[in-house]
């Protein structure tokens, strides 16, 4: 390889530039300072695009470190901004670069390229152009996922990318079923492990099985009901075995998938009956109240929180509604299907999730939010509270929190005296 170049990564400063390509009237509240100077949007847009073109060129560099740094910088840009027109003009170049990096790169480079492929599909949304990208990358991703000699991290990233890109892109039902079958072949191996023992041991493949299961579950949410019924019959009796896995993430993934399967089953048949309900609820209750001393406190807390919700879903058909705020808007997550979809996109978009919920047409269609809300600069400035007001609010919240915690400590102290 050649000498690695000094790649300047995509920074937070770049992310703060207003670069809405296809929705230039929309502005991000975070970009306004209280008395900041006016920014020449056209100049900053050109500056950003110039940087991004440079990163795209560097994905073909001889140095693996340079290629990976360029991929990571493109990922940061794609997750924090809407760059629809810029990407559409260069989709074939980007697709070729991603394909080359997945085929020929090492583990870290393959992971970065798969992550960029996800974000490329999120930016473009569903359409003919996206389908062409998936036709090129789909077979490459499947090959890595099924390749036992590839690194687990690369296979895991490709499994996630395969599920998300198929969810976004495909209208072809046979392609959907083919992708689900590919993912099934991966996570069902976890069923077969340690059949003769009481529990399922964790292996180095578990992270791959978790990613494949979650990607498969996402695709199940867009399947026709007759296919959903088949999948429920096939997996509902096998999934509870994964609740005994040593790995916390596998237990949680299996629990949340079970909750989603029960939700879908009851949608198709209100009188849905599960034969081993008592055994399953007993398992779920044990996980929701787990006090195993050998497990970390953080893991136990996370597990108990998740499985309390899963138990309520399975036993009482109940879901704890959550509210997500983004800009002036609110979205309510009121079912497991919506929760699974939201968590998946939040995982790949990170801190850019709120921005994309505000302005990404595809995501707004998925969550039925309607067209983006257009706000002018004056409205946004009136919505923004001053620094002094924010300070007062934070001080009051801190005092209230301290008082509440003091009361809790006093109660615990009183209880302790009786023992």
Order of alpha helices (4+ residues) and beta strands (2+ residues): alpha-alpha-alpha-alpha-alpha-alpha-alpha-alpha-alpha-alpha-alpha-alpha-alpha-alpha-alpha-beta-beta-alpha-alpha-alpha-alpha-alpha
